[in-house]
């Protein structure tokens, strides 16, 4: 069994590998770190590493594996009272569902993620999630729902760009 500091180093190396585009190596590091944390009964850090692994697997176009790794991690964060990470875990699940073309499930997960991130005071992260949900609605031809989601996303942005401010103004007129 690895020590907590050795496990932590695996996760940190995984992050460096991810940033360098070495996704297979990063995935291995995150997987080993998640297993290590699970062995020492650190459920929260194991869930964090599983989410890192999920994001990495999505980069590798392995959506089903990404969903499998992220599945249930939101519940770990809920028990821990960490709404931000719970919302991010749901976002990771939603992104995998979206890649799997399971749009209804993805929308539900994105919406729950946005609610949690709003409650956690994470306006910028919420905006990213709402934009992803709007993209699904737009792809489905639901322009009015997409516009409302995008308006909500733009309202969550603390420092909108000029383009975002113009888009927000246009969406308000359109409504």
C-alpha positions as CSV (number, residue, x, y, z in Angstrom):
1,X,0.0,0.0,0.0
2,X,1.3,3.4,-1.0
3,X,1.7,6.2,1.5
4,X,-0.7,9.3,1.2
5,X,2.2,11.4,0.0
6,X,3.1,8.9,-2.7
7,X,-0.5,8.7,-3.8
8,X,-0.7,12.5,-3.9
9,X,2.4,12.6,-6.1
10,X,0.7,10.2,-8.6
11,X,-2.2,12.7,-8.9
12,X,0.1,15.7,-9.3
13,X,2.2,13.9,-12.0
14,X,-1.1,13.0,-13.7
15,X,-2.0,16.7,-13.8
16,X,1.4,17.5,-15.3
17,X,1.1,14.8,-17.9
18,X,-2.4,16.0,-18.8
19,X,-1.2,19.6,-19.2
20,X,1.6,18.3,-21.5
21,X,-0.9,16.3,-23.6
22,X,0.3,12.9,-22.4
23,X,-3.2,11.6,-21.9
24,X,-2.5,7.9,-21.7
25,X,0.2,8.5,-19.0
26,X,-2.0,10.9,-17.2
27,X,-4.9,8.4,-17.2
28,X,-2.6,5.8,-15.7
29,X,-1.5,8.2,-13.0
30,X,-5.0,9.3,-12.1
31,X,-6.2,5.6,-12.1
32,X,-3.4,4.6,-9.8
33,X,-4.0,7.6,-7.5
34,X,-7.8,6.8,-7.3
35,X,-7.0,3.2,-6.4
36,X,-4.5,4.3,-3.8
37,X,-6.9,6.7,-2.1
38,X,-9.6,4.0,-2.2
39,X,-7.2,1.6,-0.5
40,X,-6.7,4.1,2.4
41,X,-10.4,4.8,2.6
42,X,-10.1,8.4,1.4
43,X,-13.3,8.5,-0.7
44,X,-13.2,12.2,-1.5
45,X,-9.7,12.2,-2.9
46,X,-10.4,9.0,-4.7
47,X,-13.5,10.6,-6.3
48,X,-11.4,13.7,-7.3
49,X,-8.9,11.4,-9.0
50,X,-11.7,9.5,-10.8
51,X,-13.0,12.9,-12.1
52,X,-9.6,13.8,-13.3
53,X,-9.4,10.4,-15.0
54,X,-12.9,11.0,-16.5
55,X,-11.8,14.3,-18.1
56,X,-8.7,12.6,-19.4
57,X,-10.6,9.7,-21.0
58,X,-12.9,12.3,-22.7
59,X,-9.9,13.9,-24.2
60,X,-8.9,10.4,-25.5
61,X,-12.4,10.0,-27.0
62,X,-13.3,7.2,-24.6
63,X,-16.7,8.6,-23.5
64,X,-18.2,5.4,-22.0
65,X,-15.1,4.8,-19.8
66,X,-15.2,8.5,-18.8
67,X,-18.8,8.1,-17.7
68,X,-18.1,4.9,-15.8
69,X,-15.2,6.6,-13.9
70,X,-17.2,9.7,-13.0
71,X,-20.4,7.9,-12.2
72,X,-21.3,8.2,-8.5
73,X,-18.5,10.6,-7.6
74,X,-21.1,13.4,-7.3
75,X,-22.7,11.4,-4.4
76,X,-19.3,11.2,-2.6
77,X,-19.0,15.0,-2.8
78,X,-22.6,15.5,-1.7
79,X,-22.0,13.4,1.4
80,X,-18.8,15.5,2.0
81,X,-20.9,18.7,1.6
82,X,-18.8,20.0,-1.3
83,X,-21.3,21.5,-3.7
84,X,-18.6,22.8,-6.1
85,X,-17.0,19.5,-6.7
86,X,-20.4,17.8,-6.8
87,X,-21.4,20.2,-9.6
88,X,-18.2,19.6,-11.4
89,X,-18.6,15.8,-11.1
90,X,-22.1,16.1,-12.6
91,X,-20.7,18.3,-15.4
92,X,-18.1,15.6,-16.2
93,X,-20.9,13.0,-16.3
94,X,-22.9,15.3,-18.6
95,X,-20.0,15.8,-20.9
96,X,-19.6,12.1,-21.3
97,X,-23.3,11.6,-21.8
98,X,-23.2,14.3,-24.5
99,X,-20.4,12.5,-26.3
100,X,-22.4,9.3,-26.1
101,X,-25.4,11.2,-27.8
102,X,-27.5,10.7,-24.7
103,X,-28.8,14.3,-24.8
104,X,-31.7,14.1,-22.5
105,X,-29.6,12.6,-19.7
106,X,-26.8,15.1,-20.5
107,X,-29.2,18.0,-20.2
108,X,-30.5,16.8,-16.9
109,X,-27.0,16.4,-15.5
110,X,-25.9,19.9,-16.9
111,X,-29.0,21.5,-15.3
112,X,-28.4,19.9,-11.9
113,X,-24.7,20.8,-12.2
114,X,-25.6,24.5,-12.9
115,X,-27.9,24.5,-9.9
116,X,-25.2,23.2,-7.6
117,X,-22.6,25.6,-9.0
118,X,-24.9,28.5,-8.5
119,X,-25.5,27.5,-4.9
120,X,-21.8,27.2,-4.4
121,X,-21.3,30.7,-5.7
122,X,-19.3,29.5,-8.8
123,X,-20.7,31.8,-11.4
124,X,-18.0,31.3,-14.0
125,X,-18.2,27.5,-13.8
126,X,-22.0,27.7,-13.9
127,X,-21.7,29.8,-17.1
128,X,-19.6,27.1,-18.8
129,X,-22.1,24.5,-17.9
130,X,-25.1,26.5,-19.1
131,X,-23.3,27.1,-22.4
132,X,-22.9,23.4,-22.9
133,X,-26.6,22.8,-22.2
134,X,-27.5,25.6,-24.7
135,X,-25.3,23.9,-27.3
136,X,-27.4,20.7,-27.0
137,X,-30.7,22.7,-27.2
138,X,-29.4,24.5,-30.3
139,X,-28.3,21.3,-31.9
140,X,-31.8,19.9,-31.3
141,X,-33.3,22.9,-33.0
142,X,-34.8,24.3,-29.8
143,X,-33.7,27.8,-30.5
144,X,-35.8,29.5,-27.8
145,X,-34.6,27.2,-25.1
146,X,-31.0,27.5,-26.3
147,X,-31.3,31.3,-26.2
148,X,-32.7,31.3,-22.6
149,X,-29.9,29.0,-21.5
150,X,-27.3,31.2,-23.2
151,X,-28.8,34.3,-21.6
152,X,-28.5,32.6,-18.2
153,X,-24.9,31.7,-18.9
154,X,-24.1,35.2,-19.9
155,X,-25.8,36.5,-16.8
156,X,-23.4,34.3,-14.7
157,X,-20.3,35.7,-16.3
158,X,-18.6,38.3,-14.0
159,X,-16.5,39.8,-16.8
160,X,-18.2,39.3,-20.1
161,X,-16.3,40.1,-23.3
162,X,-17.6,42.6,-25.8
163,X,-19.0,39.8,-27.9
164,X,-20.7,38.3,-24.9
165,X,-22.2,41.7,-24.0
166,X,-23.5,42.2,-27.5
167,X,-24.9,38.6,-27.6
168,X,-26.6,39.2,-24.2
169,X,-28.2,42.4,-25.6
170,X,-29.4,40.6,-28.7
171,X,-30.9,37.8,-26.7
172,X,-32.8,40.2,-24.5
173,X,-34.3,41.9,-27.6
174,X,-35.1,38.5,-29.1
175,X,-37.0,37.3,-26.0
